[in-house]
Amino acid sequence: MNFKKSQPIIPFKDFKKLILQSKEFESVPKQKKYKVTRIDNDIIHFIRLDADPSSDWSFDIKDIYNAYINLDNYTTSSFKNYVPRKHSPARGILSHLKLIEPSKY
């Protein structure tokens, strides 16, 4: 499934504010659910709700923001240059924030 930006790029401070308000999000299209456990500076920590809750996942929100502003097509493999491994959650959080949407093409 391909995704595209759903609106003009927002500044990092607004992006971070949206992240700070997020409590849960889903990956797309598989709809794996994630719960934000904490945010330390620019690192977001989360767990996958249908997996071992002791497995804390994290990524730097600056890396997600850089993917958001630099990519034109948001396939999970497109995130490889921005976040290590957790490509689907990275796309999921951008979708949750309504910054990207499925592309019709």
NORVEN-V262873 format. One record per residue. N is the residue number from 1. PSI is psi in degrees with one decimal (NA if undefined). BURIAL is 1 if it has 16 or more other ideal C-beta (glycine too) atoms within 10 Angstrom, else 0. Layout:
n->N psi->PSI burial->BURIAL
n->N psi->PSI burial->BURIAL
This chain:
n->1 psi->131.5 burial->0
n->2 psi->147.9 burial->0
n->3 psi->156.6 burial->1
n->4 psi->164.7 burial->0
n->5 psi->140.4 burial->1
n->6 psi->-8.1 burial->0
n->7 psi->169.6 burial->0
n->8 psi->154.0 burial->0
n->9 psi->135.2 burial->0
n->10 psi->154.9 burial->1
n->11 psi->156.1 burial->0
n->12 psi->-38.7 burial->0
n->13 psi->-36.7 burial->0
n->14 psi->-38.3 burial->0
n->15 psi->-47.6 burial->1
n->16 psi->-39.1 burial->1
n->17 psi->-42.8 burial->0
n->18 psi->-42.3 burial->1
n->19 psi->-44.8 burial->1
n->20 psi->-25.3 burial->0
n->21 psi->-9.9 burial->0
n->22 psi->132.2 burial->1
n->23 psi->-35.0 burial->0
n->24 psi->155.7 burial->0
n->25 psi->168.2 burial->1
n->26 psi->148.4 burial->1
n->27 psi->157.2 burial->1
n->28 psi->135.2 burial->1
n->29 psi->-1.8 burial->0
n->30 psi->-14.1 burial->0
n->31 psi->41.2 burial->0
n->32 psi->135.8 burial->0
n->33 psi->139.5 burial->0
n->34 psi->145.6 burial->1
n->35 psi->128.4 burial->0
n->36 psi->125.5 burial->1
n->37 psi->-32.5 burial->0
n->38 psi->163.3 burial->0
n->39 psi->118.2 burial->1
n->40 psi->112.3 burial->0
n->41 psi->-110.7 burial->0
n->42 psi->16.4 burial->0
n->43 psi->121.3 burial->0
n->44 psi->130.2 burial->1
n->45 psi->138.6 burial->0
n->46 psi->162.5 burial->1
n->47 psi->152.2 burial->1
n->48 psi->125.5 burial->1
n->49 psi->-22.4 burial->0
n->50 psi->19.5 burial->0
n->51 psi->-174.7 burial->0
n->52 psi->115.9 burial->0
n->53 psi->-12.1 burial->0
n->54 psi->-6.9 burial->0
n->55 psi->96.4 burial->0
n->56 psi->124.6 burial->0
n->57 psi->154.6 burial->0
n->58 psi->157.1 burial->0
n->59 psi->162.0 burial->1
n->60 psi->125.3 burial->0
n->61 psi->-21.3 burial->1
n->62 psi->-34.8 burial->0
n->63 psi->-40.4 burial->1
n->64 psi->-41.0 burial->1
n->65 psi->-43.3 burial->1
n->66 psi->-39.0 burial->0
n->67 psi->-45.0 burial->1
n->68 psi->-46.2 burial->1
n->69 psi->-24.9 burial->0
n->70 psi->-26.4 burial->0
n->71 psi->153.0 burial->1
n->72 psi->-27.3 burial->0
n->73 psi->127.0 burial->0
n->74 psi->53.0 burial->1
n->75 psi->155.3 burial->0
n->76 psi->-35.9 burial->1
n->77 psi->-22.3 burial->0
n->78 psi->-23.5 burial->1
n->79 psi->-7.7 burial->1
n->80 psi->-32.8 burial->0
n->81 psi->-2.8 burial->0
n->82 psi->-41.7 burial->1
n->83 psi->137.8 burial->1
n->84 psi->124.9 burial->0
n->85 psi->-54.9 burial->0
n->86 psi->59.3 burial->1
n->87 psi->-41.9 burial->1
n->88 psi->-44.2 burial->1
n->89 psi->-34.6 burial->1
n->90 psi->-45.5 burial->1
n->91 psi->-37.4 burial->1
n->92 psi->-40.3 burial->1
n->93 psi->-35.9 burial->1
n->94 psi->-37.5 burial->1
n->95 psi->-43.0 burial->1
n->96 psi->-38.8 burial->1
n->97 psi->-2.3 burial->1
n->98 psi->32.9 burial->0
n->99 psi->-20.3 burial->1
n->100 psi->159.3 burial->1
n->101 psi->159.5 burial->0
n->102 psi->139.2 burial->0
n->103 psi->144.3 burial->0
n->104 psi->-8.9 burial->0
n->105 psi->NA burial->0
